[in-house]
Amino acid sequence: MLTIDQIIAHLERTIAEDRLAGNRYGLKNAQTAAGFLMAAAQAADDKGLARRFQILAAQAANKAEELDDA
């Protein structure tokens, strides 16, 4: 069974790999996925988990913006 911690670790790894590869599209996908999961956590009234996904979405967006500025 896939756990929340595994999903978060996968998103973190994906964000790092996409940043290194200069993959803006991948970063946007990671941002969208994290945002979707954040909304699901909010709907389940899990504020802590929603915050973790919010941070991941922001990290992906920031990394994509860094690539756009380069």
PDB file of N, CA, C and O in Angstrom:
ATOM      1  N   MET A   1       0.853  -1.181   0.000  1.00  0.00           N
ATOM      2  CA  MET A   1       0.000   0.000   0.000  1.00  0.00           C
ATOM      3  C   MET A   1       0.896   1.241   0.000  1.00  0.00           C
ATOM      4  O   MET A   1       1.860   1.327   0.761  1.00  0.00           O
ATOM      5  N   LEU A   2       0.567   2.173  -0.846  1.00  0.00           N
ATOM      6  CA  LEU A   2       1.289   3.436  -0.956  1.00  0.00           C
ATOM      7  C   LEU A   2       0.916   4.326   0.214  1.00  0.00           C
ATOM      8  O   LEU A   2      -0.259   4.441   0.563  1.00  0.00           O
ATOM      9  N   THR A   3       1.917   4.960   0.825  1.00  0.00           N
ATOM     10  CA  THR A   3       1.657   5.829   1.970  1.00  0.00           C
ATOM     11  C   THR A   3       1.800   7.297   1.577  1.00  0.00           C
ATOM     12  O   THR A   3       2.377   7.622   0.539  1.00  0.00           O
ATOM     13  N   ILE A   4       1.270   8.164   2.413  1.00  0.00           N
ATOM     14  CA  ILE A   4       1.399   9.608   2.210  1.00  0.00           C
ATOM     15  C   ILE A   4       2.872  10.003   2.212  1.00  0.00           C
ATOM     16  O   ILE A   4       3.294  10.821   1.394  1.00  0.00           O
ATOM     17  N   ASP A   5       3.651   9.435   3.115  1.00  0.00           N
ATOM     18  CA  ASP A   5       5.075   9.756   3.175  1.00  0.00           C
ATOM     19  C   ASP A   5       5.791   9.370   1.885  1.00  0.00           C
ATOM     20  O   ASP A   5       6.698  10.079   1.450  1.00  0.00           O
ATOM     21  N   GLN A   6       5.403   8.271   1.274  1.00  0.00           N
ATOM     22  CA  GLN A   6       5.997   7.867  -0.005  1.00  0.00           C
ATOM     23  C   GLN A   6       5.608   8.830  -1.124  1.00  0.00           C
ATOM     24  O   GLN A   6       6.425   9.142  -1.991  1.00  0.00           O
ATOM     25  N   ILE A   7       4.379   9.293  -1.105  1.00  0.00           N
ATOM     26  CA  ILE A   7       3.931  10.261  -2.102  1.00  0.00           C
ATOM     27  C   ILE A   7       4.706  11.561  -1.949  1.00  0.00           C
ATOM     28  O   ILE A   7       5.153  12.137  -2.940  1.00  0.00           O
ATOM     29  N   ILE A   8       4.866  12.022  -0.726  1.00  0.00           N
ATOM     30  CA  ILE A   8       5.614  13.253  -0.475  1.00  0.00           C
ATOM     31  C   ILE A   8       7.067  13.090  -0.896  1.00  0.00           C
ATOM     32  O   ILE A   8       7.629  13.986  -1.526  1.00  0.00           O
ATOM     33  N   ALA A   9       7.684  11.966  -0.561  1.00  0.00           N
ATOM     34  CA  ALA A   9       9.077  11.716  -0.953  1.00  0.00           C
ATOM     35  C   ALA A   9       9.203  11.698  -2.473  1.00  0.00           C
ATOM     36  O   ALA A   9      10.169  12.226  -3.025  1.00  0.00           O
ATOM     37  N   HIS A  10       8.235  11.094  -3.143  1.00  0.00           N
ATOM     38  CA  HIS A  10       8.268  11.054  -4.607  1.00  0.00           C
ATOM     39  C   HIS A  10       8.158  12.462  -5.193  1.00  0.00           C
ATOM     40  O   HIS A  10       8.891  12.807  -6.120  1.00  0.00           O
ATOM     41  N   LEU A  11       7.252  13.268  -4.662  1.00  0.00           N
ATOM     42  CA  LEU A  11       7.118  14.642  -5.146  1.00  0.00           C
ATOM     43  C   LEU A  11       8.397  15.435  -4.906  1.00  0.00           C
ATOM     44  O   LEU A  11       8.835  16.180  -5.783  1.00  0.00           O
ATOM     45  N   GLU A  12       8.997  15.285  -3.738  1.00  0.00           N
ATOM     46  CA  GLU A  12      10.252  15.984  -3.441  1.00  0.00           C
ATOM     47  C   GLU A  12      11.346  15.583  -4.429  1.00  0.00           C
ATOM     48  O   GLU A  12      12.072  16.433  -4.945  1.00  0.00           O
ATOM     49  N   ARG A  13      11.453  14.298  -4.681  1.00  0.00           N
ATOM     50  CA  ARG A  13      12.464  13.788  -5.607  1.00  0.00           C
ATOM     51  C   ARG A  13      12.188  14.277  -7.031  1.00  0.00           C
ATOM     52  O   ARG A  13      13.110  14.664  -7.750  1.00  0.00           O
ATOM     53  N   THR A  14      10.928  14.255  -7.429  1.00  0.00           N
ATOM     54  CA  THR A  14      10.547  14.711  -8.764  1.00  0.00           C
ATOM     55  C   THR A  14      10.869  16.190  -8.945  1.00  0.00           C
ATOM     56  O   THR A  14      11.381  16.590  -9.991  1.00  0.00           O
ATOM     57  N   ILE A  15      10.579  16.991  -7.951  1.00  0.00           N
ATOM     58  CA  ILE A  15      10.872  18.425  -8.021  1.00  0.00           C
ATOM     59  C   ILE A  15      12.381  18.647  -8.171  1.00  0.00           C
ATOM     60  O   ILE A  15      12.813  19.455  -8.993  1.00  0.00           O
ATOM     61  N   ALA A  16      13.171  17.937  -7.384  1.00  0.00           N
ATOM     62  CA  ALA A  16      14.628  18.080  -7.462  1.00  0.00           C
ATOM     63  C   ALA A  16      15.154  17.641  -8.832  1.00  0.00           C
ATOM     64  O   ALA A  16      15.984  18.328  -9.427  1.00  0.00           O
ATOM     65  N   GLU A  17      14.678  16.513  -9.324  1.00  0.00           N
ATOM     66  CA  GLU A  17      15.136  16.004 -10.622  1.00  0.00           C
ATOM     67  C   GLU A  17      14.727  16.937 -11.764  1.00  0.00           C
ATOM     68  O   GLU A  17      15.516  17.206 -12.670  1.00  0.00           O
ATOM     69  N   ASP A  18      13.493  17.422 -11.710  1.00  0.00           N
ATOM     70  CA  ASP A  18      13.020  18.315 -12.769  1.00  0.00           C
ATOM     71  C   ASP A  18      13.771  19.643 -12.750  1.00  0.00           C
ATOM     72  O   ASP A  18      14.044  20.215 -13.805  1.00  0.00           O
ATOM     73  N   ARG A  19      14.101  20.130 -11.579  1.00  0.00           N
ATOM     74  CA  ARG A  19      14.877  21.366 -11.486  1.00  0.00           C
ATOM     75  C   ARG A  19      16.251  21.166 -12.119  1.00  0.00           C
ATOM     76  O   ARG A  19      16.697  21.987 -12.921  1.00  0.00           O
ATOM     77  N   LEU A  20      16.911  20.080 -11.758  1.00  0.00           N
ATOM     78  CA  LEU A  20      18.238  19.808 -12.309  1.00  0.00           C
ATOM     79  C   LEU A  20      18.203  19.611 -13.825  1.00  0.00           C
ATOM     80  O   LEU A  20      19.138  19.993 -14.529  1.00  0.00           O
ATOM     81  N   ALA A  21      17.131  19.019 -14.313  1.00  0.00           N
ATOM     82  CA  ALA A  21      16.995  18.764 -15.747  1.00  0.00           C
ATOM     83  C   ALA A  21      16.468  19.979 -16.512  1.00  0.00           C
ATOM     84  O   ALA A  21      16.432  19.976 -17.742  1.00  0.00           O
ATOM     85  N   GLY A  22      16.062  21.012 -15.780  1.00  0.00           N
ATOM     86  CA  GLY A  22      15.490  22.185 -16.434  1.00  0.00           C
ATOM     87  C   GLY A  22      14.118  21.911 -17.023  1.00  0.00           C
ATOM     88  O   GLY A  22      13.726  22.531 -18.012  1.00  0.00           O
ATOM     89  N   ASN A  23      13.391  20.989 -16.421  1.00  0.00           N
ATOM     90  CA  ASN A  23      12.092  20.544 -16.926  1.00  0.00           C
ATOM     91  C   ASN A  23      10.961  21.382 -16.317  1.00  0.00           C
ATOM     92  O   ASN A  23      10.383  21.016 -15.293  1.00  0.00           O
ATOM     93  N   ARG A  24      10.660  22.503 -16.962  1.00  0.00           N
ATOM     94  CA  ARG A  24       9.594  23.394 -16.472  1.00  0.00           C
ATOM     95  C   ARG A  24       8.233  22.685 -16.471  1.00  0.00           C
ATOM     96  O   ARG A  24       7.442  22.842 -15.541  1.00  0.00           O
ATOM     97  N   TYR A  25       7.976  21.909 -17.522  1.00  0.00           N
ATOM     98  CA  TYR A  25       6.700  21.206 -17.636  1.00  0.00           C
ATOM     99  C   TYR A  25       6.521  20.214 -16.486  1.00  0.00           C
ATOM    100  O   TYR A  25       5.432  20.104 -15.923  1.00  0.00           O
ATOM    101  N   GLY A  26       7.580  19.501 -16.142  1.00  0.00           N
ATOM    102  CA  GLY A  26       7.528  18.567 -15.016  1.00  0.00           C
ATOM    103  C   GLY A  26       7.270  19.278 -13.706  1.00  0.00           C
ATOM    104  O   GLY A  26       6.517  18.794 -12.861  1.00  0.00           O
ATOM    105  N   LEU A  27       7.903  20.438 -13.539  1.00  0.00           N
ATOM    106  CA  LEU A  27       7.690  21.217 -12.311  1.00  0.00           C
ATOM    107  C   LEU A  27       6.246  21.711 -12.218  1.00  0.00           C
ATOM    108  O   LEU A  27       5.650  21.706 -11.141  1.00  0.00           O
ATOM    109  N   LYS A  28       5.692  22.133 -13.347  1.00  0.00           N
ATOM    110  CA  LYS A  28       4.285  22.568 -13.354  1.00  0.00           C
ATOM    111  C   LYS A  28       3.362  21.392 -13.024  1.00  0.00           C
ATOM    112  O   LYS A  28       2.367  21.558 -12.318  1.00  0.00           O
ATOM    113  N   ASN A  29       3.696  20.202 -13.538  1.00  0.00           N
ATOM    114  CA  ASN A  29       2.901  19.017 -13.209  1.00  0.00           C
ATOM    115  C   ASN A  29       2.990  18.689 -11.722  1.00  0.00           C
ATOM    116  O   ASN A  29       1.983  18.353 -11.099  1.00  0.00           O
ATOM    117  N   ALA A  30       4.182  18.785 -11.154  1.00  0.00           N
ATOM    118  CA  ALA A  30       4.351  18.523  -9.722  1.00  0.00           C
ATOM    119  C   ALA A  30       3.563  19.540  -8.905  1.00  0.00           C
ATOM    120  O   ALA A  30       2.951  19.195  -7.894  1.00  0.00           O
ATOM    121  N   GLN A  31       3.581  20.789  -9.347  1.00  0.00           N
ATOM    122  CA  GLN A  31       2.818  21.831  -8.649  1.00  0.00           C
ATOM    123  C   GLN A  31       1.332  21.519  -8.678  1.00  0.00           C
ATOM    124  O   GLN A  31       0.645  21.646  -7.664  1.00  0.00           O
ATOM    125  N   THR A  32       0.838  21.113  -9.835  1.00  0.00           N
ATOM    126  CA  THR A  32      -0.579  20.784  -9.977  1.00  0.00           C
ATOM    127  C   THR A  32      -0.953  19.583  -9.104  1.00  0.00           C
ATOM    128  O   THR A  32      -1.985  19.591  -8.433  1.00  0.00           O
ATOM    129  N   ALA A  33      -0.105  18.557  -9.122  1.00  0.00           N
ATOM    130  CA  ALA A  33      -0.377  17.362  -8.316  1.00  0.00           C
ATOM    131  C   ALA A  33      -0.400  17.695  -6.832  1.00  0.00           C
ATOM    132  O   ALA A  33      -1.293  17.262  -6.104  1.00  0.00           O
ATOM    133  N   ALA A  34       0.585  18.466  -6.389  1.00  0.00           N
ATOM    134  CA  ALA A  34       0.638  18.844  -4.971  1.00  0.00           C
ATOM    135  C   ALA A  34      -0.570  19.693  -4.594  1.00  0.00           C
ATOM    136  O   ALA A  34      -1.113  19.553  -3.498  1.00  0.00           O
ATOM    137  N   GLY A  35      -0.987  20.566  -5.493  1.00  0.00           N
ATOM    138  CA  GLY A  35      -2.176  21.390  -5.235  1.00  0.00           C
ATOM    139  C   GLY A  35      -3.434  20.548  -5.134  1.00  0.00           C
ATOM    140  O   GLY A  35      -4.283  20.798  -4.279  1.00  0.00           O
ATOM    141  N   PHE A  36      -3.559  19.560  -5.994  1.00  0.00           N
ATOM    142  CA  PHE A  36      -4.702  18.654  -5.953  1.00  0.00           C
ATOM    143  C   PHE A  36      -4.733  17.886  -4.633  1.00  0.00           C
ATOM    144  O   PHE A  36      -5.784  17.756  -4.005  1.00  0.00           O
ATOM    145  N   LEU A  37      -3.570  17.380  -4.220  1.00  0.00           N
ATOM    146  CA  LEU A  37      -3.492  16.632  -2.962  1.00  0.00           C
ATOM    147  C   LEU A  37      -3.724  17.544  -1.764  1.00  0.00           C
ATOM    148  O   LEU A  37      -4.292  17.115  -0.760  1.00  0.00           O
ATOM    149  N   MET A  38      -3.289  18.799  -1.859  1.00  0.00           N
ATOM    150  CA  MET A  38      -3.554  19.771  -0.801  1.00  0.00           C
ATOM    151  C   MET A  38      -5.064  19.972  -0.647  1.00  0.00           C
ATOM    152  O   MET A  38      -5.577  20.012   0.471  1.00  0.00           O
ATOM    153  N   ALA A  39      -5.766  20.098  -1.763  1.00  0.00           N
ATOM    154  CA  ALA A  39      -7.219  20.280  -1.711  1.00  0.00           C
ATOM    155  C   ALA A  39      -7.905  19.065  -1.095  1.00  0.00           C
ATOM    156  O   ALA A  39      -8.867  19.207  -0.341  1.00  0.00           O
ATOM    157  N   ALA A  40      -7.407  17.868  -1.419  1.00  0.00           N
ATOM    158  CA  ALA A  40      -7.985  16.652  -0.833  1.00  0.00           C
ATOM    159  C   ALA A  40      -7.759  16.623   0.679  1.00  0.00           C
ATOM    160  O   ALA A  40      -8.651  16.247   1.439  1.00  0.00           O
ATOM    161  N   ALA A  41      -6.573  17.020   1.103  1.00  0.00           N
ATOM    162  CA  ALA A  41      -6.284  17.058   2.544  1.00  0.00           C
ATOM    163  C   ALA A  41      -7.159  18.095   3.244  1.00  0.00           C
ATOM    164  O   ALA A  41      -7.642  17.861   4.352  1.00  0.00           O
ATOM    165  N   GLN A  42      -7.360  19.236   2.596  1.00  0.00           N
ATOM    166  CA  GLN A  42      -8.234  20.258   3.173  1.00  0.00           C
ATOM    167  C   GLN A  42      -9.662  19.741   3.292  1.00  0.00           C
ATOM    168  O   GLN A  42     -10.328  19.980   4.299  1.00  0.00           O
ATOM    169  N   ALA A  43     -10.130  19.039   2.277  1.00  0.00           N
ATOM    170  CA  ALA A  43     -11.487  18.488   2.303  1.00  0.00           C
ATOM    171  C   ALA A  43     -11.651  17.463   3.418  1.00  0.00           C
ATOM    172  O   ALA A  43     -12.743  17.290   3.960  1.00  0.00           O
ATOM    173  N   ALA A  44     -10.543  16.777   3.757  1.00  0.00           N
ATOM    174  CA  ALA A  44     -10.566  15.795   4.847  1.00  0.00           C
ATOM    175  C   ALA A  44     -10.278  16.456   6.189  1.00  0.00           C
ATOM    176  O   ALA A  44     -10.181  15.779   7.212  1.00  0.00           O
ATOM    177  N   ASP A  45     -10.143  17.776   6.181  1.00  0.00           N
ATOM    178  CA  ASP A  45      -9.885  18.573   7.391  1.00  0.00           C
ATOM    179  C   ASP A  45      -8.569  18.181   8.067  1.00  0.00           C
ATOM    180  O   ASP A  45      -8.469  18.157   9.294  1.00  0.00           O
ATOM    181  N   ASP A  46      -7.566  17.876   7.247  1.00  0.00           N
ATOM    182  CA  ASP A  46      -6.232  17.550   7.748  1.00  0.00           C
ATOM    183  C   ASP A  46      -5.315  18.729   7.422  1.00  0.00           C
ATOM    184  O   ASP A  46      -4.662  18.760   6.379  1.00  0.00           O
ATOM    185  N   LYS A  47      -5.282  19.689   8.333  1.00  0.00           N
ATOM    186  CA  LYS A  47      -4.555  20.936   8.093  1.00  0.00           C
ATOM    187  C   LYS A  47      -3.047  20.725   7.985  1.00  0.00           C
ATOM    188  O   LYS A  47      -2.384  21.385   7.185  1.00  0.00           O
ATOM    189  N   GLY A  48      -2.511  19.826   8.773  1.00  0.00           N
ATOM    190  CA  GLY A  48      -1.078  19.560   8.734  1.00  0.00           C
ATOM    191  C   GLY A  48      -0.641  18.991   7.395  1.00  0.00           C
ATOM    192  O   GLY A  48       0.362  19.422   6.826  1.00  0.00           O
ATOM    193  N   LEU A  49      -1.382  18.041   6.904  1.00  0.00           N
ATOM    194  CA  LEU A  49      -1.064  17.430   5.619  1.00  0.00           C
ATOM    195  C   LEU A  49      -1.298  18.425   4.479  1.00  0.00           C
ATOM    196  O   LEU A  49      -0.520  18.476   3.526  1.00  0.00           O
ATOM    197  N   ALA A  50      -2.354  19.202   4.577  1.00  0.00           N
ATOM    198  CA  ALA A  50      -2.612  20.224   3.563  1.00  0.00           C
ATOM    199  C   ALA A  50      -1.440  21.200   3.494  1.00  0.00           C
ATOM    200  O   ALA A  50      -1.048  21.622   2.406  1.00  0.00           O
ATOM    201  N   ARG A  51      -0.889  21.555   4.630  1.00  0.00           N
ATOM    202  CA  ARG A  51       0.255  22.475   4.678  1.00  0.00           C
ATOM    203  C   ARG A  51       1.481  21.842   4.014  1.00  0.00           C
ATOM    204  O   ARG A  51       2.202  22.521   3.284  1.00  0.00           O
ATOM    205  N   ARG A  52       1.722  20.559   4.256  1.00  0.00           N
ATOM    206  CA  ARG A  52       2.862  19.875   3.629  1.00  0.00           C
ATOM    207  C   ARG A  52       2.752  19.897   2.112  1.00  0.00           C
ATOM    208  O   ARG A  52       3.740  20.143   1.421  1.00  0.00           O
ATOM    209  N   PHE A  53       1.555  19.643   1.591  1.00  0.00           N
ATOM    210  CA  PHE A  53       1.364  19.673   0.150  1.00  0.00           C
ATOM    211  C   PHE A  53       1.419  21.105  -0.393  1.00  0.00           C
ATOM    212  O   PHE A  53       1.870  21.328  -1.517  1.00  0.00           O
ATOM    213  N   GLN A  54       0.964  22.064   0.399  1.00  0.00           N
ATOM    214  CA  GLN A  54       1.055  23.465  -0.007  1.00  0.00           C
ATOM    215  C   GLN A  54       2.523  23.878  -0.175  1.00  0.00           C
ATOM    216  O   GLN A  54       2.879  24.574  -1.126  1.00  0.00           O
ATOM    217  N   ILE A  55       3.358  23.441   0.755  1.00  0.00           N
ATOM    218  CA  ILE A  55       4.791  23.748   0.684  1.00  0.00           C
ATOM    219  C   ILE A  55       5.407  23.122  -0.557  1.00  0.00           C
ATOM    220  O   ILE A  55       6.210  23.763  -1.234  1.00  0.00           O
ATOM    221  N   LEU A  56       5.047  21.884  -0.869  1.00  0.00           N
ATOM    222  CA  LEU A  56       5.569  21.226  -2.068  1.00  0.00           C
ATOM    223  C   LEU A  56       5.114  21.946  -3.338  1.00  0.00           C
ATOM    224  O   LEU A  56       5.899  22.111  -4.273  1.00  0.00           O
ATOM    225  N   ALA A  57       3.867  22.367  -3.375  1.00  0.00           N
ATOM    226  CA  ALA A  57       3.368  23.101  -4.541  1.00  0.00           C
ATOM    227  C   ALA A  57       4.137  24.405  -4.709  1.00  0.00           C
ATOM    228  O   ALA A  57       4.492  24.780  -5.826  1.00  0.00           O
ATOM    229  N   ALA A  58       4.391  25.088  -3.613  1.00  0.00           N
ATOM    230  CA  ALA A  58       5.146  26.341  -3.666  1.00  0.00           C
ATOM    231  C   ALA A  58       6.581  26.102  -4.109  1.00  0.00           C
ATOM    232  O   ALA A  58       7.128  26.885  -4.885  1.00  0.00           O
ATOM    233  N   GLN A  59       7.196  25.029  -3.624  1.00  0.00           N
ATOM    234  CA  GLN A  59       8.563  24.716  -4.041  1.00  0.00           C
ATOM    235  C   GLN A  59       8.626  24.467  -5.546  1.00  0.00           C
ATOM    236  O   GLN A  59       9.522  24.970  -6.224  1.00  0.00           O
ATOM    237  N   ALA A  60       7.695  23.709  -6.058  1.00  0.00           N
ATOM    238  CA  ALA A  60       7.670  23.425  -7.499  1.00  0.00           C
ATOM    239  C   ALA A  60       7.475  24.724  -8.294  1.00  0.00           C
ATOM    240  O   ALA A  60       8.136  24.939  -9.310  1.00  0.00           O
ATOM    241  N   ALA A  61       6.577  25.573  -7.833  1.00  0.00           N
ATOM    242  CA  ALA A  61       6.334  26.840  -8.522  1.00  0.00           C
ATOM    243  C   ALA A  61       7.584  27.725  -8.482  1.00  0.00           C
ATOM    244  O   ALA A  61       7.942  28.346  -9.483  1.00  0.00           O
ATOM    245  N   ASN A  62       8.237  27.778  -7.335  1.00  0.00           N
ATOM    246  CA  ASN A  62       9.439  28.602  -7.204  1.00  0.00           C
ATOM    247  C   ASN A  62      10.557  28.107  -8.096  1.00  0.00           C
ATOM    248  O   ASN A  62      11.257  28.908  -8.715  1.00  0.00           O
ATOM    249  N   LYS A  63      10.734  26.809  -8.172  1.00  0.00           N
ATOM    250  CA  LYS A  63      11.786  26.233  -9.021  1.00  0.00           C
ATOM    251  C   LYS A  63      11.484  26.489 -10.498  1.00  0.00           C
ATOM    252  O   LYS A  63      12.398  26.763 -11.277  1.00  0.00           O
ATOM    253  N   ALA A  64      10.221  26.402 -10.886  1.00  0.00           N
ATOM    254  CA  ALA A  64       9.847  26.689 -12.273  1.00  0.00           C
ATOM    255  C   ALA A  64      10.102  28.163 -12.596  1.00  0.00           C
ATOM    256  O   ALA A  64      10.557  28.499 -13.690  1.00  0.00           O
ATOM    257  N   GLU A  65       9.808  29.019 -11.650  1.00  0.00           N
ATOM    258  CA  GLU A  65      10.040  30.469 -11.840  1.00  0.00           C
ATOM    259  C   GLU A  65      11.538  30.756 -11.958  1.00  0.00           C
ATOM    260  O   GLU A  65      11.952  31.592 -12.761  1.00  0.00           O
ATOM    261  N   GLU A  66      12.347  30.062 -11.158  1.00  0.00           N
ATOM    262  CA  GLU A  66      13.796  30.235 -11.259  1.00  0.00           C
ATOM    263  C   GLU A  66      14.282  29.872 -12.663  1.00  0.00           C
ATOM    264  O   GLU A  66      15.141  30.555 -13.222  1.00  0.00           O
ATOM    265  N   LEU A  67      13.733  28.801 -13.226  1.00  0.00           N
ATOM    266  CA  LEU A  67      14.118  28.394 -14.577  1.00  0.00           C
ATOM    267  C   LEU A  67      13.669  29.419 -15.599  1.00  0.00           C
ATOM    268  O   LEU A  67      14.374  29.675 -16.574  1.00  0.00           O
ATOM    269  N   ASP A  68      12.500  30.008 -15.385  1.00  0.00           N
ATOM    270  CA  ASP A  68      11.994  31.030 -16.306  1.00  0.00           C
ATOM    271  C   ASP A  68      12.882  32.274 -16.287  1.00  0.00           C
ATOM    272  O   ASP A  68      13.059  32.935 -17.310  1.00  0.00           O
ATOM    273  N   ASP A  69      13.437  32.587 -15.116  1.00  0.00           N
ATOM    274  CA  ASP A  69      14.281  33.784 -14.960  1.00  0.00           C
ATOM    275  C   ASP A  69      15.698  33.570 -15.483  1.00  0.00           C
ATOM    276  O   ASP A  69      16.425  34.530 -15.735  1.00  0.00           O
ATOM    277  N   ALA A  70      16.083  32.308 -15.645  1.00  0.00           N
ATOM    278  CA  ALA A  70      17.470  32.003 -16.069  1.00  0.00           C
ATOM    279  C   ALA A  70      17.674  32.209 -17.552  1.00  0.00           C
ATOM    280  O   ALA A  70      18.776  31.997 -18.058  1.00  0.00           O
TER     281      ALA A  70
END
